[in-house]
């Protein structure tokens, strides 16, 4: 840990404060304003769809502006989109809420690169721990996000409109912290191949494909269940303060393990840690299928967060082996594009499934991507065991 990494960790915590608040309120805002119930998670869906849509543009801005200015541009977009969302909720304009969260996807795609930028602030031998430490900043979001949503839900006449206004202040604080971080210049290629190998060449590497698949599917399963949790708990007559508690523990499960995940990867390797993440997600599904009491939701979402942590940090660490320094912006944009595209599908599906098929069918449906993730990890492990 050094001062620059500590400041980036704070920015990650503020980013997750934004994300967790969005998760807590967007589905409920959608449920109140959407023309039909199955559209309830469209604001959640638009947020991650915007991340996928803007990921290539963010990569170009990173190369052109550098890390710091590109990150600050993302924060300016966050302020504007939250202001627009607050206005849309007050005016009860559902499609403007969707548009505002779509624009916020630029910030989502930009801040998603904090974990990669962390590896540039430390020695190469400390990359695993740098990723873990920055993601551990999500603990701030775990505590602040749900409580912020709960405290600000009645700030304005229209429920939850005030939460968007508070998030403008969160983005402003992050902008100020980011101004003190000095990132090393991004490495550029030279000659005939200024950006290194093409994306097609990078995608021929098994480690490239499997690390992206594991991160995307792990994020997809987590998002499928997490986005629907506020709606599912409301359907089961749980008050919002209980929903906030469940989300708080879920996000703690996502980020508290970051204090030791890097050390586990250093000792056992990325693949065993990622396989443990798959097992934890399976345990989450089993507990969720056992009932709809508060403790079922709390335990299931806690395990879901821990499983995501092992898959995501393990996959991100594994992914750093798949590209050269001059290829990082292209490769990282490709990974985040796949993640946000998967999250877009699961965000939309979660609203449709939970309002039509119910919580049980959502959990059963998550078994398919978990099986695919496990198969991909087994395939890569078998390739590594083969003689060269």
Buried (B, 14 or more C-beta within 10 A) or exposed (E): EEEBBBBBBBBBBBBBBBBBBBBBBBBBBBBBBBEEBBBBBBBBBBBBBBBBBBBBEBBEBBBEBBBBBBBBBBBBBBBBBBBBBBBBBBEEBBBBBBBBBBBBBBBBBBBBBBBBBBBBBBEEEBBBBBBBBBBBBBBBBBBBBBBBBBEBBEBBEBBBBBBBBBBBEBBBBBBEBBEEBEBEEBEEBEEEEEBBBEEEEBBEBEBBBBBBBBBBBBBBBBBBBBBBBBBBBBBBEBEBEBBBBBBBBBBBBBBBBBBEBBEBBBEEBBBBBBBBBBBBBBBBBEBBBEEBEBEBBBBBBBBBBBBBBBBBBBBBBBBBEBBEEBBBBBBBBBBBBBBBBBBBBBBBBBBBBBBEEBBBEBBBBBEEBBEEBBEBBBBBBEEEEEEE
